[in-house]
Amino acid sequence: MNGLRFLLGDTANPDKIVSKWNMLEEKATYLVNNLFGIEINNDIKSIVLEINKKFHKEKELNIDNYKKTEENELIIDFGAIEQDRELSHLICLSIAAGLPGQLFEIAAEHSGEIIRESENIDKITFIGNSAAGAIAQYAYVSTGTGPGKQCVTLNSVGIKRFTEFNGNEFFGYPLAFDYFLSDLFRIDNNMRYLLVELEKYGVLEDGNISYRFRKDYGKKIDRERILFVLVNILMSKSDAEKEEIQELVENLFDPLIVERKMLFIDRYRDYIVKRDKDTIINYVMSDNIPALMYGHIGGTYIVDKDMNKYNPGLTDEVLGKIERLDQDKLELLTESNSEIFQPFILRKEKGNGDRTVNRFGQTPEINQMTNNLSLDYLSALIKDIIRDLHNKDNNILKCLFKSSRLDHGSEFIEIIKDRLRHSMLLQGKIPGSDDIYKSSYFKENPGLLTEQDKVYSLAGPAVRQLERMSDHDIRKLFKWELTGEGIFLIICGKEESEDENSGKQDDSIIEYHGSDSKQKFDNSEERLKLECNEPSRNRIYGSSRQGRYIEELDNEYLLKDEDAYQFNNSQGAGFEILSENTSPERKIKIDGRDISIEY
């Protein structure tokens, strides 16, 4: 069986995609095992036995909770689930088949107890990442939505499959998965047949259990009436005696699964009616497979794609990345770490640059998720790249300084973008090509880029942001300082504290996520000194020669079109602007201002 079909989840037109991407079968099988813990190449009977064993193991669910005193906010954190691979497999299997298993009920009950035991709380927030995010959403809806409550998830697995019945929920886990897999792989249509028949008999109405087949004010199912219908449906497809079918149905029927899903759908629809859509907030990355497979409830935003609208399923872009990556690197597309979202959070006013918006497309408030990486993160990223290149090439600073003087830093930024494109190439995020690199530096020095280079998880969004950034914001990422002690490239320079009387600098050091926990980098200030030749009267005029001044080589200060010399006031006290080599016939400008007459 083709594992890609299983992996596609709620992707539109799965048959067409399986046909187009059939070369991914082996890698898809590997990914299914990684995400669901099953060998999809086995026959359905073997797979169902394997799944059934997982569902009958004893499971312990650890839920953390703590209080944020300043906001008087209770946080219910399902993060511990992320560390338990078996629990993650169970959660993903439950979602795939549309069966809210016992784990989900335990999470809802524990969350309810935590809320009841917490007094005088103004706000309650459920949080979770990846599979834990799915549990967080379920618990949030099940405990009742409303004012003061919200659920925020990162790269969560979507649980939209829990919001309507599919037809496979009535006969317990083994047969439910048998029906699901047989339908998925086009072996038979038993699941769809059962769904249609249950709708004909009125058991299912608008995707949920009809109130005619409920009791106890709609909180319980009418077991006997539903059993009667199920027996009649199976009799129409079987030659077995009625007594045999009755016994079979009574043994297989699992009212707990049916009631659990029924009540969740009820509460989810209450959530929709109350227009609480903005209280379930799912932030996802555009290439995280678990977050993309299934439809989401609530508002879902693709953070690294300018907060674009989310459509469930795997895109050609993601499938292309699967194709390009070696199998041992496929986990780059399945792992999820909350740290990868941190640089998108606004920590200070205008800290993420111009054109920064939140999920509503509005100017963000402090601590809100945005569409832009922070300038602090970009500066730290540039520092890490330059340090690495400086270790490989002693002349890199000279190249950067020269280009910065000639083109206001365009080549500098192009070098950074090229290094990030190289990182994307190593992660399979872009296809290789001859024209991938745009800077003259890497065109002349391709050997500086190797397969052993560090990769950056956020290389893609960083490149896209650098391409749309204003010059005003780019100038904040690094600066050159020319002093009597030499020329320095300063990256992650610390700003003065907001308290003008403190006389202190903002020296908080933040670590950022690279590609894994071993490859972090920080925003500590870096001052890289440009190694220069010994000073001479000619150097300041753009010539490295120690001999006489040659006007033709003065591409640094001489503006021939304006018949003037141009200097910068940051070049330091004592910097010589008039000498025997300076023509008195020409104007002299400092920062564009003509000072000839004043002088």
C-alpha positions in Angstrom: 0.0 0.0 0.0 1.3 3.4 -0.9 2.2 5.3 2.3 1.8 8.6 0.4 -1.9 8.2 0.4 -1.9 7.8 4.2 0.4 10.9 4.5 -1.8 13.1 2.4 -4.5 13.4 5.0 -7.0 16.1 3.9 -5.1 17.1 0.8 -7.4 17.8 -2.1 -7.4 15.3 -5.1 -5.3 12.6 -3.4 -5.6 10.2 -6.3 -4.1 12.7 -8.7 -1.3 13.6 -6.3 -0.4 9.9 -5.6 -0.1 9.4 -9.4 2.0 12.5 -9.9 4.4 11.8 -6.9 4.5 8.0 -7.0 8.3 8.2 -6.7 7.9 9.2 -3.1 6.4 5.9 -2.0 9.5 4.7 0.0 10.0 8.0 1.7 6.3 8.3 2.5 6.4 4.9 4.1 9.3 6.1 6.3 7.4 9.3 7.3 4.2 7.3 8.1 6.3 5.1 10.5 7.9 8.2 12.0 4.6 10.0 12.6 2.2 7.2 13.3 4.4 4.3 14.4 3.0 1.8 11.9 4.4 -0.2 9.0 2.1 0.8 6.2 3.5 -1.8 3.8 1.9 -4.6 5.8 -1.5 -6.0 5.0 -4.5 -4.3 6.6 -5.1 -7.1 9.1 -1.5 -6.8 10.4 -1.7 -3.0 10.6 -5.0 -3.2 12.5 -3.5 -5.7 15.0 -0.5 -3.4 15.5 -2.7 -0.3 16.1 -5.0 -2.2 18.4 -2.1 -3.1 20.7 -1.1 0.5 20.9 -4.6 1.6 21.9 -4.8 -1.0 24.7 -1.6 -0.1 26.4 -1.9 1.8 29.7 -1.4 5.5 29.1 -0.3 8.2 31.5 -0.9 11.8 30.5 1.1 14.6 32.2 -0.5 18.0 32.1 1.4 21.0 33.5 -0.3 24.1 34.7 1.0 27.4 36.2 -0.1 30.9 36.8 1.1 34.1 35.2 0.8 36.5 38.2 0.9 39.8 36.3 -2.0 38.9 33.9 -3.7 36.6 36.5 -3.7 34.0 33.8 -3.8 30.2 34.2 -1.7 28.3 31.6 -2.7 24.7 30.9 0.4 23.3 29.1 0.3 19.9 27.3 4.0 20.2 26.3 5.1 17.0 28.1 3.2 15.0 25.4 5.8 16.1 22.8 8.5 14.1 24.6 6.5 10.8 24.5 6.7 9.3 21.0 4.1 6.6 21.7 1.6 9.1 22.9 2.2 11.3 19.8 1.7 8.2 17.6 -1.6 7.4 19.3 -2.8 11.0 18.9 -2.0 11.1 15.2 -3.6 7.7 14.6 -6.8 8.8 16.4 -7.0 11.9 14.2 -6.3 10.1 11.0 -9.3 7.8 11.6 -11.5 10.5 13.1 -11.7 8.7 16.5 -11.2 10.8 19.6 -9.5 8.1 21.8 -9.4 7.8 25.5 -6.3 10.1 25.7 -8.5 13.0 24.5 -11.1 12.3 27.2 -8.5 12.1 29.9 -7.0 15.4 28.8 -10.5 17.1 28.9 -11.3 15.6 32.4 -7.9 16.7 33.9 -8.2 20.2 32.4 -11.7 20.5 33.9 -10.3 19.6 37.3 -7.5 22.1 37.0 -9.9 24.9 36.1 -12.3 24.0 39.0 -9.4 24.0 41.5 -8.2 27.4 40.3 -9.9 30.4 41.9 -10.2 34.1 40.9 -8.5 33.6 37.5 -9.1 36.3 34.8 -7.8 34.3 31.8 -7.2 30.6 30.9 -4.9 29.6 28.0 -4.4 26.1 26.7 -1.1 25.6 24.9 0.5 22.8 23.0 2.9 22.0 20.1 2.4 19.4 17.4 0.5 16.4 18.7 0.2 18.1 22.1 -1.5 21.0 20.2 -4.3 18.6 19.0 -4.9 17.5 22.6 -5.0 21.2 23.8 -7.6 22.1 21.2 -9.8 19.1 22.1 -9.5 19.9 25.8 -10.3 23.5 25.3 -13.5 22.8 23.3 -14.6 20.0 25.6 -14.3 22.2 28.8 -16.4 24.9 27.2 -15.3 28.0 25.3 -16.2 31.5 26.2 -14.9 34.9 27.5 -11.4 34.7 29.2 -10.5 31.4 27.6 -8.3 30.7 24.6 -6.2 28.0 23.0 -2.9 28.8 21.3 -1.0 26.1 19.4 2.2 25.9 17.4 2.5 23.5 14.4 -0.4 21.5 15.9 -1.9 18.5 14.2 -5.4 19.6 13.0 -8.5 17.9 14.5 -11.1 18.9 12.0 -11.8 15.2 11.4 -13.4 15.1 14.9 -16.1 17.6 13.8 -18.4 15.1 11.9 -19.1 11.4 11.8 -17.5 9.3 9.0 -19.3 6.0 9.5 -16.4 4.0 11.1 -17.0 5.0 14.7 -19.6 2.4 15.8 -17.8 -0.9 16.0 -14.7 -0.3 18.2 -11.1 0.5 17.4 -10.2 -2.7 15.4 -13.0 -2.5 12.9 -13.0 1.3 12.9 -9.4 1.3 11.6 -10.2 -1.6 9.3 -13.0 0.4 7.7 -10.8 3.6 7.6 -7.8 1.8 5.9 -10.0 -0.1 3.5 -11.6 3.1 2.4 -8.3 5.0 2.3 -6.7 2.5 0.0 -9.8 2.0 -2.1 -10.2 -1.7 -1.1 -13.9 -1.5 -0.3 -16.5 1.2 0.5 -17.9 -0.3 3.8 -17.2 3.0 5.7 -19.0 5.1 3.1 -21.8 2.6 2.8 -22.4 2.6 6.6 -22.3 6.4 6.6 -25.0 6.7 3.9 -27.2 4.0 5.6 -27.0 5.7 9.0 -28.1 8.9 7.4 -31.0 7.2 5.6 -32.2 5.7 8.9 -31.8 9.1 10.6 -29.2 8.1 13.1 -26.8 10.7 11.6 -28.1 14.1 10.8 -25.9 17.0 9.6 -22.7 15.0 10.6 -23.8 14.2 14.1 -26.0 11.8 16.1 -29.7 12.9 15.6 -31.6 13.9 18.7 -34.1 11.1 17.9 -31.4 8.6 18.8 -30.3 10.3 22.1 -31.6 10.4 25.6 -30.8 12.1 28.9 -31.4 15.5 27.4 -29.1 14.7 24.5 -26.1 13.8 26.7 -26.3 10.0 26.0 -27.0 7.9 22.9 -30.0 5.6 22.8 -28.0 2.4 22.6 -30.8 0.0 21.9 -32.2 2.1 19.0 -28.8 2.5 17.4 -28.1 -1.2 17.8 -31.4 -2.1 16.1 -30.5 0.1 13.1 -26.9 -1.3 12.8 -28.3 -4.9 12.8 -30.7 -4.0 10.0 -27.9 -2.4 7.9 -25.6 -5.4 8.3 -28.4 -7.8 7.5 -28.9 -6.1 4.1 -25.3 -7.0 3.2 -25.0 -10.5 4.8 -26.5 -13.9 4.5 -25.9 -14.7 8.2 -28.8 -15.3 10.5 -30.2 -12.3 12.4 -29.2 -13.8 15.8 -25.6 -14.1 14.6 -25.5 -10.5 13.4 -27.2 -9.2 16.6 -24.5 -11.0 18.7 -21.8 -9.6 16.5 -23.1 -6.0 16.7 -23.6 -6.1 20.5 -20.0 -7.4 21.0 -18.4 -4.9 18.6 -20.5 -1.7 19.4 -18.5 0.8 21.5 -20.8 3.5 22.8 -18.0 5.4 24.5 -16.3 6.3 21.2 -19.7 7.4 19.7 -20.7 9.5 22.7 -17.3 11.1 23.0 -17.4 12.2 19.4 -21.0 13.3 19.6 -20.5 15.5 22.6 -17.3 17.0 21.1 -19.2 18.0 17.9 -22.0 19.5 20.1 -19.5 21.7 21.9 -17.6 22.6 18.8 -20.8 23.8 17.2 -21.5 25.9 20.3 -18.1 27.4 19.8 -19.0 28.2 16.2 -22.4 29.7 17.1 -20.9 31.9 19.8 -18.5 33.3 17.2 -15.5 32.4 19.3 -13.3 31.6 16.3 -10.6 34.0 17.4 -10.1 32.0 20.7 -8.5 29.0 19.0 -5.3 30.3 17.4 -3.1 27.9 15.4 0.3 29.1 14.1 2.0 26.8 11.6 5.1 26.7 9.5 4.7 26.2 5.7 6.7 23.0 5.5 5.8 21.2 8.8 4.1 18.0 7.6 2.2 17.1 10.9 0.7 20.6 10.9 -0.4 20.5 7.3 -1.9 17.0 7.0 -5.3 17.6 8.5 -7.8 20.4 8.6 -7.8 22.7 11.7 -10.5 24.2 13.8 -10.2 27.8 14.7 -8.0 30.4 13.0 -4.9 29.0 11.4 -2.1 31.1 10.1 1.1 30.3 8.2 3.6 32.4 10.1 6.6 32.1 7.7 4.4 33.0 4.6 3.2 36.4 5.7 0.4 35.0 7.9 -1.3 33.6 4.7 -4.5 31.6 4.9 -4.1 27.9 5.6 -5.4 25.2 3.3 -5.2 21.6 4.7 -3.0 19.1 2.9 0.5 18.8 1.5 1.4 21.2 -1.3 3.6 20.5 -4.3 6.2 22.7 -2.6 6.3 20.3 0.4 6.2 17.2 -1.7 9.2 18.6 -3.7 11.1 19.0 -0.4 10.4 15.4 0.5 11.7 14.3 -2.9 14.9 16.4 -2.6 15.8 15.4 1.0 17.7 12.2 1.8 15.7 9.8 3.9 17.8 10.4 7.0 17.0 14.2 6.8 13.3 13.9 6.4 12.7 14.6 10.1 13.5 18.2 9.2 9.9 18.3 7.9 8.3 16.5 10.9 10.0 18.0 13.9 8.5 20.9 15.7 10.1 23.1 18.3 8.4 26.1 19.8 11.7 28.0 19.7 11.4 28.3 16.0 8.5 30.7 16.4 10.1 32.9 19.0 11.9 35.3 16.5 8.4 36.2 15.0 7.1 37.5 18.3 7.2 41.3 18.8 9.4 42.0 21.9 9.7 45.8 21.5 8.0 48.5 19.5 9.1 48.4 15.9 11.4 45.6 16.8 10.4 43.5 13.8 10.8 46.3 11.2 8.5 48.1 8.8 5.4 46.3 7.4 5.0 44.1 10.4 1.5 42.8 11.0 -0.3 40.4 13.4 -2.7 37.7 12.3 -5.4 40.3 11.7 -3.2 42.2 9.3 -3.0 45.0 11.9 -0.1 46.7 13.8 0.9 44.2 16.4 1.1 44.7 20.1 4.0 43.6 22.3 4.3 39.8 22.7 2.0 39.1 19.6 3.1 36.7 16.8 3.9 38.6 13.6 4.7 38.0 10.0 8.2 39.3 10.4 11.4 38.0 12.1 12.8 40.4 14.7 15.6 42.7 13.6 17.5 41.4 16.6 17.2 37.8 15.2 18.3 38.9 11.7 21.3 40.7 13.1 22.3 37.7 15.2 21.9 35.5 12.1 24.1 37.8 10.1 26.7 37.8 12.8 26.8 34.0 12.9 27.2 33.8 9.1 29.9 36.5 9.0 31.9 34.8 11.8 31.7 31.5 10.0 32.8 33.1 6.7 35.6 35.1 8.4 37.0 31.8 9.7 37.1 30.5 6.1 38.3 33.7 4.4 40.4 36.4 6.0 39.5 38.8 3.2 35.8 38.7 3.7 35.7 41.9 5.8 37.7 43.8 3.2 35.2 42.6 0.6 32.2 43.6 2.7 33.7 47.0 3.6 34.5 47.8 0.0 31.1 46.8 -1.2 29.4 48.7 1.6 31.2 51.9 0.5 30.3 51.4 -3.1 26.7 50.2 -3.1 25.4 51.1 0.4 25.5 47.4 1.5 23.7 45.8 -1.4 26.4 43.2 -2.0 26.7 42.7 1.8 23.1 41.7 2.0 23.3 39.6 -1.2 26.1 37.6 0.4 24.0 36.9 3.5 21.0 35.9 1.3 23.2 33.6 -0.7 24.5 31.9 2.4 20.8 31.4 3.5 19.9 30.0 0.1 22.7 27.5 0.5 21.2 26.6 3.9 17.8 26.1 2.1 19.5 23.9 -0.5 21.0 21.7 2.2 17.5 21.3 3.8 15.9 20.4 0.5 13.8 23.5 0.6 14.8 24.7 -2.9 16.0 22.8 -5.9 19.6 23.2 -6.9 20.5 25.2 -10.0 23.4 27.0 -11.6 22.0 30.5 -10.9 21.1 30.0 -7.3 23.7 32.4 -6.0 23.4 36.1 -6.9 26.4 37.7 -5.2 29.7 38.2 -7.0 31.5 37.0 -3.9 30.1 33.5 -3.9 30.3 33.3 -7.7 34.0 33.9 -7.4 34.4 31.7 -4.2 32.0 28.8 -4.6 34.3 26.5 -2.7 33.4 28.3 0.6 30.0 26.6 0.5 30.1 22.9 1.5 27.6 20.2 2.5 29.0 20.3 6.0 27.9 24.0 6.6 25.5 24.9 9.4 21.9 25.1 8.3 19.3 27.6 9.5 15.7 26.5 10.0 14.4 30.0 9.2 16.6 30.6 6.2 13.6 30.8 3.9 11.6 33.5 5.8 14.8 35.4 6.5 15.6 35.6 2.7 12.1 36.7 1.9 12.1 39.3 4.6 15.5 40.7 3.6 14.2 41.1 0.0 11.3 43.2 1.1 13.0 45.2 3.8 13.5 48.9 3.6 17.0 50.4 3.5 16.1 52.0 6.8 15.6 48.7 8.5 18.6 47.0 6.8 20.9 49.7 8.2 19.8 48.6 11.7 21.3 45.1 11.2 25.0 46.1 11.1 27.2 49.2 10.9 30.8 50.2 10.1 32.7 52.3 12.6 35.7 54.2 11.5 37.9 55.3 14.4 41.4 56.3 15.2 41.9 52.7 16.3 40.7 51.2 13.0 37.7 50.1 11.0 35.2 47.8 12.8 32.2 45.9 11.6 29.7 46.0 14.5 26.8 43.5 14.5 24.2 43.2 17.3 25.3 46.5 18.7 23.5 47.2 21.9 21.2 50.2 22.2 21.0 52.6 25.1 18.5 51.7 27.8 15.0 53.3 27.5 15.7 54.9 30.9 17.9 57.8 29.8 19.1 58.4 33.3 20.4 54.8 33.8 23.4 55.2 31.6 23.2 51.5 30.9 22.9 49.6 27.7 20.5 46.9 26.8 22.8 43.9 27.3 20.2 41.1 27.4 21.6 38.1 25.6 19.1 35.9 23.7 19.8 32.5 22.2 18.2 31.7 18.9 17.3 28.3 17.5 19.6 27.1 14.6 18.8 23.8 13.0 19.0 21.8 16.3 19.8 22.4 20.0 23.6 22.2 19.2 23.5 24.9 16.7 22.2 27.9 18.5 23.5 31.4 18.1 23.0 34.6 20.2 22.7 38.3 19.9 25.8 39.3 21.9 27.6 42.3 20.4 30.4 41.5 17.9 33.1 43.9 16.8 35.2 42.5 13.9 38.2 44.6 13.1 39.2 45.1 9.5 43.0 44.4 9.1 44.3 47.4 7.2 47.7 48.3 5.7 49.8 50.8 7.6 48.4 54.3 7.2 49.8 56.6 4.4 48.9 59.9 2.9 47.5 58.0 -0.1 45.2 55.4 1.6 42.5 57.8 2.5 42.1 58.6 -1.2 41.2 55.1 -2.2 44.6 53.8 -3.2 46.4 51.0 -1.3 49.7 51.9 -2.9 52.3 53.4 -0.6 53.7 55.7 -3.4 52.3 58.9 -4.8 48.7 59.7 -5.1 47.0 58.7 -8.3 43.7 60.5 -9.0 42.4 57.7 -11.3 42.5 55.3 -8.4 40.5 57.5 -6.1 37.1 55.8 -6.3 36.6 56.3 -2.5 36.3 60.1 -2.1 36.5 61.7 -5.5 33.2 62.5 -7.1 34.2 63.3 -10.7 30.7 64.1 -11.9 30.3 66.8 -9.2 34.0 67.8 -9.3 34.1 67.4 -5.5 35.5 65.4 -2.6 32.9 63.6 -0.4 33.7 62.7 3.2 31.8 61.2 6.1 31.6 62.8 9.5 31.9 59.4 11.2 35.5 59.0 10.0 36.8 60.4 13.2 38.5 63.5 14.6 41.8 64.3 12.9 40.9 62.7 9.6 42.7 64.6 6.8 40.5 66.1 4.2 43.0 68.7 2.8 46.5 67.9 1.7 49.0 68.6 -1.0 47.0 66.0 -3.1 43.7 67.8 -2.7 42.8 70.1 -5.6 41.7 73.5 -4.2 39.6 73.9 -7.3 37.2 71.2 -6.2 34.4 71.5 -3.7 34.6 69.6 -0.4 31.5 67.9 1.0 30.8 66.2 4.3 27.8 64.0 4.4 26.6 65.7 1.2 26.9 69.3 2.6 29.2 71.6 0.8 31.6 73.2 3.3 34.0 74.8 0.8 32.8 78.4 1.3 32.6 78.0 5.1 36.2 76.7 5.2 
